[in-house]
Amino acid sequence: MIVYLNGSFLPKEQALVPVEDRGFVFGDGVYEVWRIVNGQLFEADRHLARLTRGLGELRIAPPAESEAARIQEIADRLITENGLADGEGTLYLEITRGVAPRAHHFPPAGTAPTVFAMARPFVPPEELRAKGVTAVTVPDIRWLRCDIKSIQLLPNVMAKQAASERGAFEAILVRDGVVTEGSHANVVGVIGGEIRTHPTNNLILPGITRAVVLELARSVGIPVREEPFLASEISRLDELFIAGTTADVMPIVRVDDQIIGGGVPGPIARRLQRELRAHIDATCAAVSA
């Protein structure tokens, strides 16, 4: 695999970061993940906008690699070098505050951010989407700026591990009785034919796939209410699914010991799976044309 690190394209094994990088010692940085379809980045501008906002919120000086043209240039090179011009993949971009002596306050102005990017193949989990997956609920113990796509993901890691140890695909995070999101994707419920999902505020990440799915739902006449539902309401849900860059629309058919929607993916999730797939293909085809 060829990756990008601080201005150079090199084999992954040679991509080394100093031990005093603030991403390593503090988790002080942001990241973004784009879907690649037939060599094209899906929703490139929305991902870029979220990356730019995250850098601003953390007060990290934006490097040249955070500009649209440079990201596209890096992506094109990585796609070509790693044989991703056909099929699907993901582009991962991470930017940290850079290398400096370990101290909690920011390093001096002019400290160069560390920039790392890699592109790898991705196989959509179609079989899982067709039959649905299971989830468990865990307390949402994250900090209060979940709207920033920070590389400090330890609470998410612990939540995902809790799900894995119980044989589940995903962990649904609950804060003060309210469902916020999943360990790595947004959570969407359906009650009485209406979509319910947590509004975009500081308690959840403003997911790109979430935004697209809600737009698609509205366009086909599915009511959408950006209002959270409670963990105690999960048993009342007709459908439940997560929405994310690699999850797309992934139905959840059991949460803890509660069966959702008869234990099979529901009609709204299946409809949105089709709508999203068509939108991804059409959008990426238009970019390449």
SVG drawing of the C-alpha trace seen along z (x, -y; Angstrom):
<svg xmlns="http://www.w3.org/2000/svg" viewBox="-48 -32 58 45">
<polyline fill="none" stroke="black" stroke-width="0.4" points="0.0,0.0 1.2,-3.5 0.2,-6.2 0.8,-9.9 2.6,-11.5 3.7,-15.1 4.3,-15.8 5.6,-12.3 4.0,-9.2 5.7,-6.1 5.0,-2.5 2.9,-2.2 5.7,-0.4 8.0,-3.4 5.4,-6.0 6.7,-6.9 5.5,-9.5 7.7,-10.9 6.7,-9.8 6.1,-13.4 3.4,-13.9 0.4,-15.3 -1.9,-12.9 0.1,-10.1 0.4,-11.6 -2.9,-13.5 -5.2,-12.3 -5.0,-16.0 -6.3,-16.0 -9.1,-15.4 -9.8,-12.9 -12.2,-12.3 -13.3,-9.3 -14.5,-9.5 -16.1,-6.7 -14.5,-5.9 -16.6,-4.6 -14.9,-3.8 -12.2,-6.2 -14.4,-9.1 -14.9,-10.6 -18.5,-10.5 -19.8,-13.8 -16.3,-15.3 -17.5,-18.8 -19.5,-17.9 -16.6,-15.9 -14.3,-18.8 -16.6,-21.2 -16.8,-19.0 -13.0,-18.6 -12.5,-22.4 -14.9,-23.0 -13.2,-20.5 -9.8,-22.1 -11.3,-25.5 -13.0,-24.2 -9.7,-22.7 -7.7,-25.7 -5.4,-23.7 -3.8,-25.8 -5.2,-24.4 -2.4,-22.8 -2.4,-23.0 -3.7,-19.4 -7.0,-20.5 -7.8,-22.5 -10.2,-20.9 -7.8,-20.8 -4.9,-19.3 -7.1,-16.6 -8.3,-15.7 -4.7,-15.5 -3.7,-13.3 -6.8,-11.1 -6.2,-10.7 -2.6,-9.6 -3.5,-7.1 -6.4,-5.7 -4.0,-5.1 -1.1,-3.8 -3.4,-1.3 -5.5,-0.1 -8.8,-1.6 -9.9,-3.1 -12.6,-0.5 -14.8,0.9 -15.0,-0.6 -12.7,-1.9 -12.2,-4.5 -9.9,-7.5 -8.7,-8.2 -7.2,-11.6 -5.8,-12.6 -4.4,-15.9 -2.8,-16.4 -1.5,-19.6 2.0,-18.3 5.2,-17.4 6.3,-19.3 7.6,-18.6 4.8,-17.1 2.9,-19.9 -0.9,-20.2 -1.0,-23.8 -0.6,-24.4 2.9,-24.4 4.3,-27.6 2.6,-29.2 4.1,-27.9 4.3,-24.3 3.5,-22.3 0.5,-19.9 1.1,-16.3 -0.9,-15.1 -1.5,-11.4 -3.7,-9.8 -4.4,-6.3 -6.8,-4.7 -7.8,-1.1 -10.3,1.3 -13.8,1.6 -16.3,4.4 -19.9,3.3 -21.4,5.7 -24.4,6.5 -25.3,9.8 -25.4,8.1 -27.6,5.3 -30.0,7.8 -30.6,9.7 -30.0,6.9 -27.6,6.9 -27.8,6.8 -26.8,4.1 -26.4,3.5 -27.0,0.3 -24.1,-1.2 -23.8,-4.5 -22.6,-7.5 -19.6,-8.6 -17.9,-10.7 -17.0,-14.4 -19.5,-17.1 -18.1,-18.0 -19.1,-14.9 -19.7,-17.2 -16.0,-17.3 -14.5,-14.3 -11.6,-14.0 -9.1,-11.1 -9.6,-10.7 -12.0,-7.8 -11.4,-5.7 -15.0,-5.8 -16.1,-4.6 -13.5,-1.9 -14.7,-0.7 -18.4,-0.8 -17.6,1.2 -15.6,3.7 -18.6,4.1 -20.8,4.9 -18.2,7.3 -17.9,9.2 -21.7,9.7 -21.7,10.9 -23.3,7.7 -22.5,5.6 -23.0,2.1 -23.2,0.3 -26.0,-2.2 -25.0,-5.1 -27.4,-6.4 -27.0,-9.6 -29.4,-10.4 -31.9,-7.9 -31.7,-9.4 -30.3,-7.6 -27.6,-9.7 -25.8,-7.7 -23.8,-4.5 -20.1,-3.8 -19.2,-4.6 -22.4,-5.8 -25.6,-7.7 -28.8,-6.0 -32.2,-6.3 -35.5,-5.0 -38.9,-4.6 -42.1,-5.0 -45.5,-5.0 -43.8,-5.5 -41.9,-8.5 -38.1,-8.8 -36.8,-9.9 -33.2,-10.8 -31.1,-12.9 -30.7,-16.5 -27.3,-17.7 -25.8,-19.4 -22.8,-19.0 -23.9,-15.5 -23.6,-13.8 -21.4,-13.9 -23.1,-15.5 -22.9,-12.5 -22.6,-13.0 -24.5,-9.8 -27.1,-10.8 -27.7,-14.1 -27.9,-12.4 -30.3,-9.7 -32.6,-12.3 -32.7,-14.3 -33.5,-11.2 -36.2,-10.2 -37.9,-13.6 -37.6,-13.5 -39.7,-10.3 -42.2,-11.4 -41.0,-9.7 -41.7,-12.0 -38.6,-13.0 -38.4,-14.4 -35.0,-15.4 -35.9,-14.7 -34.3,-12.0 -36.0,-9.0 -35.5,-7.4 -33.8,-4.1 -37.1,-3.1 -38.8,-3.6 -36.6,-1.2 -39.1,1.6 -41.8,-0.6 -39.7,-1.1 -41.0,0.3 -37.5,0.1 -34.0,-0.9 -30.9,-1.4 -27.6,-3.1 -26.3,-5.4 -22.6,-5.9 -19.9,-6.1 -19.2,-2.4 -22.5,-1.2 -24.7,-3.0 -28.1,-2.1 -27.7,0.9 -30.8,2.3 -30.7,3.3 -33.1,6.1 -32.3,6.7 -31.2,4.5 -30.1,6.2 -32.9,8.8 -35.5,6.8 -36.6,7.8 -37.1,4.8 -39.7,5.0 -40.2,8.7 -36.5,9.4 -36.2,8.5 -35.2,5.2 -38.2,3.0 -39.6,1.3 -38.3,-2.1 -34.7,-0.9 -34.9,1.2 -36.2,-1.7 -33.5,-4.0 -30.9,-1.4 -32.0,-1.4 -32.2,-5.2 -28.8,-5.7 -27.2,-3.2 -28.7,-4.9 -27.6,-8.3 -24.0,-7.1 -23.7,-5.6 -25.3,-8.6 -23.2,-11.1 -19.9,-9.4 -20.7,-8.8 -21.5,-12.5 -18.2,-13.5 -16.2,-11.2 -18.1,-12.2"/>
</svg>
